[in-house]
Amino acid sequence: MVFDVVVAGAGPAGWSVASGLVTKGLSVCMVAPDPTTPFSHTYGLWIDEVGEWSSPEWYTSVWPFVNVHLSATDVRRLCRRYGRLNNEALRAHFMGRARGCKLIYDRVEAVVKEGDQFVAQTANGNSLRALLVVDATGHESQLIAHAPGPEPGWQVAYGWTLEIPSHPWENGEAVLMDFRPPDESKASLVRPSFLYVLPETSTRVFVEETSLIGRPPVSIAELRQRLNNRLQLLGITSGRIIKEERCFIPMGGPPAPPIQSVVAFGGAARMVHPGTGYMLAHVLKIAPRLVEAVYTSCETGECAWDRVRRAWAAVWTTDERRAHNLLRFGAEVLMRMDTPSMCSFFDVFFSLPERHWFEYLSCGATSSDVRNSMWKVFNQANWPLRWRLVRESFGRGGVALRQGLV
Ligand SMILES: Cc1cc2nc3c(=O)[nH]c(=O)nc-3n(C[C@H](O)[C@H](O)[C@H](O)COP(=O)(O)OP(=O)(O)OC[C@H]3O[C@@H](n4cnc5c(N)ncnc54)[C@H](O)[C@@H]3O)c2cc1C
């Protein structure tokens, strides 16, 4: 049998595309070690980014604003709705739409082109033939070749869902970043991390110590220690850990992958925002565009390379690649900052008119939006930050900057 599409991977990227393709009437086969496993990560996003996914049913909690603590006395309130995704509702929705999708419990190890088709070869010896193979196997994809570029930085986070008698976020406010020092150590000063807090109820809260971006990565052990220290400082000394979360996300690094025979989507396509580590909103927004492109190419009987090219153009438009390069420059700058520099950067950043920081943080912002926001930061910055930006533009990040400007 020849499928229209084989989708490798059953995370949010794989399911969003597979379900869209099935609704269009295409024959789809999904391959993953366990395609029906629930999405396990704690996914948060800015609700205004996701259009059709903005209604409350898709969230376990929604906060009307989030706080950013830059110091003991400087708290910024970002008036932008933020939600924690209801993973179960999202997955049930996708699976409901994807009835008829063939599920195979296996791993795709290689994809080869045979004639006008592609064959996905699996660990268990299956050869699955299709008009197109979509790689949604996440950030560690082995099926995609990456463009040359610097090593990525890493967002690393260590978190707990806690059940505690009470917590200090009394009004239930979410905290996007709390940069107040977790302890007096030199490491905390040199290698920044912040606390991320999503209070679900008056007794249940998700807390995560996060290193925004680092090369080499900050270790989980270090972040666990900082999280413990912080909770002590906040007076949280008793309670029950309901769930532990560890997070590694590659950020920045090489440009978006070049066009190649396997079409990547989600983490595999490096769609994660190079400066924030967010991606879900982007995946939910772009999936219908990819579905439409694949449907058109299958329906019109395009040749294999035209199918591939059309699909890649839907994953990454030329302008999105440009914007991504500018954001990679931003990632290189952030990677080299200690805690005071990062706080003074965010001081400038969140003092910009809302429109500019909204745009910079959005996955899928246009290159001109990103360029404008960067220019605004440069204009408002103090001299040390300006000097850092200029120096970086002649350093490793300069290549990305030029790729983004040309
Ligand atoms: C802990 C954590 C928290 C995050 N929080 C957020 C957040 O709050 N907001 C946000 O926007 N982003 C967040 N991200 C970033 C990003 O959105 C997630 O990494 C997201 O899960 C990526 O989706 P994906 O479908 O591309 O890959 P994944 O979710 O990683 O799914 C990959 C799938 O591919 C399967 N697979 C792997 N190898 C193979 C193979 N060879 N063959 C077949 N199948 C294979 C896996 O079993 C899995 O089903 C977070 C990431 C992590 C790690």
The ligand as an SDF file (V2000), in Angstrom:
LIG
                    3D

 53 58  0  0  0  0  0  0  0  0999 V2000
    9.6440   19.8820   29.2950 C   0  0  0  0  0  0  0  0  0  0  0  0
    9.3180   20.8120   28.1440 C   0  0  0  0  0  0  0  0  0  0  0  0
    8.4330   21.8580   28.3550 C   0  0  0  0  0  0  0  0  0  0  0  0
    8.0920   22.7040   27.2890 C   0  0  0  0  0  0  0  0  0  0  0  0
    7.2140   23.7220   27.5260 N   0  0  0  0  0  0  0  0  0  0  0  0
    6.8130   24.4930   26.4980 C   0  0  0  0  0  0  0  0  0  0  0  0
    5.8370   25.5170   26.7230 C   0  0  0  0  0  0  0  0  0  0  0  0
    5.4240   25.7560   27.8490 O   0  0  0  0  0  0  0  0  0  0  0  0
    5.4240   26.2480   25.6570 N   0  0  0  0  0  0  0  0  0  0  0  0
    5.8900   26.0050   24.3970 C   0  0  0  0  0  0  0  0  0  0  0  0
    5.4530   26.6780   23.4510 O   0  0  0  0  0  0  0  0  0  0  0  0
    6.8510   25.0800   24.1810 N   0  0  0  0  0  0  0  0  0  0  0  0
    7.3190   24.3190   25.1840 C   0  0  0  0  0  0  0  0  0  0  0  0
    8.2800   23.3610   24.9570 N   0  0  0  0  0  0  0  0  0  0  0  0
    8.9300   23.2990   23.6170 C   0  0  0  0  0  0  0  0  0  0  0  0
    8.1500   22.4810   22.5850 C   0  0  0  0  0  0  0  0  0  0  0  0
    6.8820   23.0440   22.3970 O   0  0  0  0  0  0  0  0  0  0  0  0
    8.0320   21.0100   22.9730 C   0  0  0  0  0  0  0  0  0  0  0  0
    9.3030   20.4210   22.9820 O   0  0  0  0  0  0  0  0  0  0  0  0
    7.1030   20.1620   22.0750 C   0  0  0  0  0  0  0  0  0  0  0  0
    6.7970   18.9760   22.7710 O   0  0  0  0  0  0  0  0  0  0  0  0
    7.7150   19.7860   20.7290 C   0  0  0  0  0  0  0  0  0  0  0  0
    6.7140   19.1080   20.0030 O   0  0  0  0  0  0  0  0  0  0  0  0
    7.0510   18.0590   18.8710 P   0  0  0  0  0  0  0  0  0  0  0  0
    5.7580   17.3990   18.5300 O   0  0  0  0  0  0  0  0  0  0  0  0
    7.8420   18.6900   17.8050 O   0  0  0  0  0  0  0  0  0  0  0  0
    8.0400   16.9740   19.5640 O   0  0  0  0  0  0  0  0  0  0  0  0
    7.8040   16.0490   20.8320 P   0  0  0  0  0  0  0  0  0  0  0  0
    6.7190   16.5480   21.6980 O   0  0  0  0  0  0  0  0  0  0  0  0
    9.1550   15.8560   21.4260 O   0  0  0  0  0  0  0  0  0  0  0  0
    7.3220   14.6660   20.2020 O   0  0  0  0  0  0  0  0  0  0  0  0
    8.1700   13.8450   19.4610 C   0  0  0  0  0  0  0  0  0  0  0  0
    7.4560   12.5300   19.1450 C   0  0  0  0  0  0  0  0  0  0  0  0
    8.2580   11.7770   18.2520 O   0  0  0  0  0  0  0  0  0  0  0  0
    8.4050   10.4420   18.7570 C   0  0  0  0  0  0  0  0  0  0  0  0
    9.6670    9.9330   18.2100 N   0  0  0  0  0  0  0  0  0  0  0  0
   10.9380   10.2420   18.5690 C   0  0  0  0  0  0  0  0  0  0  0  0
   11.8160    9.6100   17.7520 N   0  0  0  0  0  0  0  0  0  0  0  0
   11.0670    8.9240   16.8430 C   0  0  0  0  0  0  0  0  0  0  0  0
   11.3880    8.1130   15.7160 C   0  0  0  0  0  0  0  0  0  0  0  0
   12.6430    7.8700   15.3720 N   0  0  0  0  0  0  0  0  0  0  0  0
   10.3760    7.5770   15.0010 N   0  0  0  0  0  0  0  0  0  0  0  0
    9.0940    7.8260   15.3370 C   0  0  0  0  0  0  0  0  0  0  0  0
    8.7260    8.5870   16.3830 N   0  0  0  0  0  0  0  0  0  0  0  0
    9.7040    9.1220   17.1210 C   0  0  0  0  0  0  0  0  0  0  0  0
    8.3500   10.6140   20.2550 C   0  0  0  0  0  0  0  0  0  0  0  0
    8.0390    9.3890   20.8900 O   0  0  0  0  0  0  0  0  0  0  0  0
    7.2130   11.6510   20.3480 C   0  0  0  0  0  0  0  0  0  0  0  0
    5.9720   11.0230   20.1810 O   0  0  0  0  0  0  0  0  0  0  0  0
    8.6430   22.5100   26.0040 C   0  0  0  0  0  0  0  0  0  0  0  0
    9.5660   21.4690   25.8210 C   0  0  0  0  0  0  0  0  0  0  0  0
    9.9120   20.6330   26.8740 C   0  0  0  0  0  0  0  0  0  0  0  0
   10.9200   19.5330   26.6330 C   0  0  0  0  0  0  0  0  0  0  0  0
  1  2  1  0
  2  3  1  0
  2 52  2  0
  3  4  2  0
  4  5  1  0
  4 50  1  0
  5  6  2  0
  6  7  1  0
  6 13  1  0
  7  8  2  0
  7  9  1  0
  9 10  1  0
 10 11  2  0
 10 12  1  0
 12 13  2  0
 13 14  1  0
 14 15  1  0
 14 50  1  0
 15 16  1  0
 16 17  1  0
 16 18  1  0
 18 19  1  0
 18 20  1  0
 20 21  1  0
 20 22  1  0
 22 23  1  0
 23 24  1  0
 24 25  2  0
 24 26  1  0
 24 27  1  0
 27 28  1  0
 28 29  2  0
 28 30  1  0
 28 31  1  0
 31 32  1  0
 32 33  1  0
 33 34  1  0
 33 48  1  0
 34 35  1  0
 35 36  1  0
 35 46  1  0
 36 37  1  0
 36 45  1  0
 37 38  2  0
 38 39  1  0
 39 40  1  0
 39 45  2  0
 40 41  1  0
 40 42  2  0
 42 43  1  0
 43 44  2  0
 44 45  1  0
 46 47  1  0
 46 48  1  0
 48 49  1  0
 50 51  2  0
 51 52  1  0
 52 53  1  0
M  END
$$$$
